[in-house]
Amino acid sequence: MTRKDTNVIGRREELSLLRELITPPHKESHVLLLLGDPGLGKTILLAEAAREAKAAGMRVLATTGRESEQDLAFAGLHQLLRPVLDRVACLPTRQAEALRGAFGLSDDPAPPDALLTGIAVLTLLSELSDEQPLLVTADDTQWLDRASLDALAFAARRLESEQLVLLAGARGNVPPAGFERDLPQLLLRPLTRPDAGLLLDAQPRPPHGRLREQVLTQAVGNPLALIELSRVIATDPDAGRRWTAEPLPLTGQLTALMAAQYATLPPAARSALLLAAAADTDSPDPTTAIPGLSADALAPAEAAGLIRLDTPGTRFVHPLTRSAVYHAAPFAERAAAHRQVADALRDQPDRHAWHLAAAALEPDEHLAALLVDSAAQAQRRGGAAAAARALERAAELSPGEPDKARRLLAAAELALSAGQADWVRELAGKVLTLTSDPDLRIAARLDIGWSLLWSNRNADAFDTLLSVAAEASPRLPAIAWQATWMAATVAHQTGLPEVCAKARAALDLLDSRDGPPATAEDWPAGRADEYRIWIRACTDPFGERADIVPRLRRTAGGSLSDPGTFGAAAWVLDETELAVRVLREALSRLRAPGVRGASGGVLSALEWACVDSGRWDDALAAAREAGDIAAAYKMETVAGSADLTTAIVAAMRGEHDQVAPLLARVRAAVDTSEYRGFATRIWQTAGLAALAQGNYVTAYAQLSRLFAADGTPLHHHFSYLAVADLAAAAVRAERHLEARTLLERALARVDPAPGPRLAQLTARARGLLAEPDSAEAHLAAPLADPTGDTWPFERAQLQLDYGEWLRRQRRINDAKPILVTALETFRRLGAAPWTRRAESELRACGVTVQAPQGAPGALDGLTAQQREIVILAGHGLTNGEIADRLFLSPRTVASHLYRSYPRLGIAGRRQLRDIIDQQITPGAGR
């Protein structure tokens, strides 16, 4: 449909919305998804928006998904950015290298990195919008290759203050992958009856009377259907009776009409049009590249209204037209067309191989090998999904079953890295049906276990992994250890005792074997010991602590093969400072291009270790980075953990408006019935937020969910970290007896408390719930152990409660120093609700509370991201360097700084150093 064809009839509201977005001034970025069935006008609305944007002085970049290119990595993104590729050289070095590698423009490409590619796209679009307001349109995104779609979605979610509008159209009512959540949508509806009549009247030969009613009835408000049906019925009035006698779905009816038009063309025109449908290229002028595809040969097709020939080249009037033409031809003709196109594209190996594959019916090892080469190229460029699809097709064309199985397994592993768990199970399932090779079968089942884990199907994943571990342990101990390591991770996430016991039994089976796996390149020395520590920590973090912690400390003194797993084990075992150190070292290795996707789990552990140790700003920085990793590599649990970390820090700092939306997002992303660890953290965070706001009954209701009435914990580890907060809520909600009974039943399962952290939490809980004359024995005892300072917020809470008890016992002089120490910690952490309580207790002791030295709380008025940006700017980094480090656009960095200056009481960047020196001191750990 062209603007002349329709005059955009019946889309006044939609056009008005688009005009609002593209009309200057552009104070902030906008993203809008246009959804709807084929033929409703998404393409013409995008074209109209582009036309008006150009008239308003905006730069326009556009891409269109093509069915034939959805398996070519970054084809859609290359089409979008081709007019501005000369600007890639202006990007930060690592971003420029990532984008050149993605487009295959580098002789020595950097390892693929989805995160760097996404931020490179964001930075490039942001910088272009600085020069001139920018409109980006992406049509038919359901056919964009996955790598391009992921990069665009990554950028779309990080646009803030750029002079940029991104419009994306997709067929159907469901947004394309990556665009599913939190982005505005415009769902196109069929035209109203009056508007449908106006559109019919605008046709060259509008139908009348009975024929008009037939067209209106059959088209049901679809603009493309109205145009095509009116065209057919004008030349064949009897067509209406056939539509009634042989009803088809509207899309099928339109396709049939277009196929009939194709059949009436002269043979030369049919051949040329089939070539165009097979080529389906975005080349500016494909008619000059493919013999037989000439303007003269295509002229009858243009006259029939099936294509348009203009400056950009050959364009089908609608994707349905191309599909109708392509599928109207028998396979032999389609295959011949693909071979002709392939012959013209020998200088483009990927397209050459895929066109030959489209022409193949029989196994062909040479063609399979070409597709394997294409997969390797796609993988080097970071297109994991495209590489997996190439290997899958290579397997289909492989003559021998061993090659089929091997290539399918390789495709499954790539599909896993692309985050497509259902596809992994399909590919690995084919391996199981193809081969009896025990090694390939075990590897396929391990991939299935991974995919189930990625799909939030913990129970199925756990059973699969255990069976793999049992079968692999005699011959393939490295795979057995890996499967048991994963099973233990599932056990810790579920928190169910019976699941933990089964994982521990799998470890016992491995330990009963003759010895650890032989050292190999993929199994370094010492890894079995590190995995053993992790498995024991996950399955029984309290009961095993006395034996594991000494081993953990000894192992930490040597060379670690997997510091991420080891650091996470240290965090689970409350060796918090060791965990922070090792996890930071692990991250320094995993931030290199090509391995960044493996950092998601490490960041999740680091977030919580930083929360526990009072490094709250570091925790928020890790959560933000983890969120970026999760978006780039499609890791829902990593994203959920990042949101939970942000929410609990917000709750402790009194930023109450942030908590509920973050928790809602976690619940939407993670099945809390399977991930009981997430459920526990959600209730703990909600309870802390309610406690901070003085809603004590609500706080108790939330926190008491962490234990059953008989004391069984919801989660075998995390539930116990909230016992002191549960007691605090119970005291203020006047539920002393109920809470005391519940907690004693719960704590009986771990008495005596293993380790200084749980001892401190347990003592505080019992002291709060004890009778006044016996409370001191509980509250004072942990304060004699300096190890408790490792967890500063929990320590300060204990000091606050003890100081309050001392004041009520009229021991004012004893209370003052304890309360002062607690206040200093709360201020340093920015824990505003607890700061106010400590200040109130000190005033009740007759102490005049002084405001903190320097600019009081200057940084506390900023968001976590603004604080991070301000600190980096104060250390002398440019906006571009900050953006590159934090995976933001330079414009977003500049906007955050601009909004931060008034809150800091300064005029500009040069004054930041003084503010930071006053607020941040070495080792403060905020």
Disulfide bonds with the S-S distance in Angstrom:
none
